[in-house]
Structure formats: C-alpha cells, structure tokens
Amino acid sequence: MRSIVILSLISLFCFNFIVSCYAEEEDKGPVIPPSKCEVCKYLATELKDRLEETGKNKEVLVTGTGQKKKKIKYNTAELRLIETLHDPHICDKILEYNIHKEREGSLRFAKGQSETFKTLGDLVIKGVKVVMDVPYELWNETSAEVAELHRQCFTLVERYEETIEDWYFEHQDQDIIDYLCRKHVLKNEEQTCLDEVYVPKGDTEEKEEDAEKKQSAEKKSKKKKDKSKVKGETEEHT
C-alpha cells in the first residue's frame, strides 16, 4: 500500500513538472517585435489569399450611361482592389494570428492556437491546475507582437499602396510577395523571412523516411548491378 502511495506521488510530481515546463515554455523569452520583412510577408500573404477568394467572382460591372456604358470584369476592376485593401481593411486579418513560441523566426506568427497553449488548454479542461503569468481568460487575447504587426501593416499599406496598385494592374504575372517585398519594400534589405516555410513535424518525418527508403533502394539496386557485372565478367573470363 505504501509503495502504491509513493508511486502515485512520484507520478503526480512528474506530471506537474511536465505541465510546469509547458507553461514556462509559453511564458519565457522577451517580446520580439516583428521585423519589416515579417510585416511585408504577412501583408502580402493576406493580399494573395483575399485576391484568390474574390478571383472566383465572375460578375461583370457596367459603368457609365447611354453610349458611354462600359463593361468591366470584376476580376480586373479597380473596385476589386479597393475592396481587397479596405473592405474590411486587409490589415485587420493580421489580428487572426497568434504567437507560436515553439516555432522560430517569422514562423512564430501563424493563425490558430499554438501547440503549447492547445496542450495547456486541454489540461485546464480536464481540471488540471496550470499556473502561468498570463491568466487563462487572456490566453487568446492579441499578443504585443501581433498588435505591433497589425499596427505596422497599416503603415506599410499607406506607404506602398501605389506599388500594390501597380502590381494589380500591370504585374499580376509576378508573385505579390516577390514584387512588393523583394523588389520594393525590402530592396537591399534583409529578406530571409520570405523564404521561411512551415513544415508540420509529421510531414518532415515522412519526407525523411521516404528519403531513407529511396537511398536504401538505390543501394540495393547498385549491389545487384555490381553482382551482375562481376558475374558477367567471370563467365566471360571462363
């Protein structure tokens, strides 16, 4: 009986220690303001997503009156760009992001709840007491980093709205991230964050397994070819 009690206490201690580590992981570290590269990256990402949504609209707009009537496809109309940027404002989409501290670089900004907060939230639902500097009620509130990303997004749109218009009317054959961020906003500046792409852990493991299988298959194939070559040379010599 005594050994069972001791084991239970050890298990409880270990469980609380794990929960505490999760909480510390989410609490730790200073607030890291978004870089100019990150602001442009997520502005351009949201522009691309919203334009893809409105691109499905096949409506034809009629402007002017009488003989001056003119038909314009909504897909190429100025109205589409205005609605994309300002109805509602494109930067308000940034407020859907959260900080994922388990990820590095620009990938820390992502929509949805972070893996750490999701794990802690599940524990709270199960009745486990989780102690953090941030009260549970505020876990889903906008973080300081996201609030700053949101603020800087407005500044960027205001400063580069003509560049966005130029891309929309003249250069849609180019990727908006390349045109807006690489060629204009970040010209001659740090652009590393633009190449950072999030790959889920499961996908990474699958790719590594596929690479190992491919490598193993290539080795087996090479061995068979070598054996076949040796056999052929032996028979020829005989």
Protein Blocks (a to p, Z undefined) as FASTA:
>chain_A
ZZmmmmmmmmmmmmmmmmmmmmmmmmgocdddddfklmmmmmmmmmmmmmmmmmmpccdc
dedehjlpccddfklgmklmmmmmmmccfklmmmmpccdfkbgcjllpcgdjdfklmmmm
mmmmnopacddfbdfklmmgccfklmmmmmmmmmmmmmmmmmmmmmmmmmmmpcfklmmm
mmmmmgoiafklmmpccddfklmmmmmmmmmmmmmmmmmmmmmmmmmmmmmmmmmmZZ
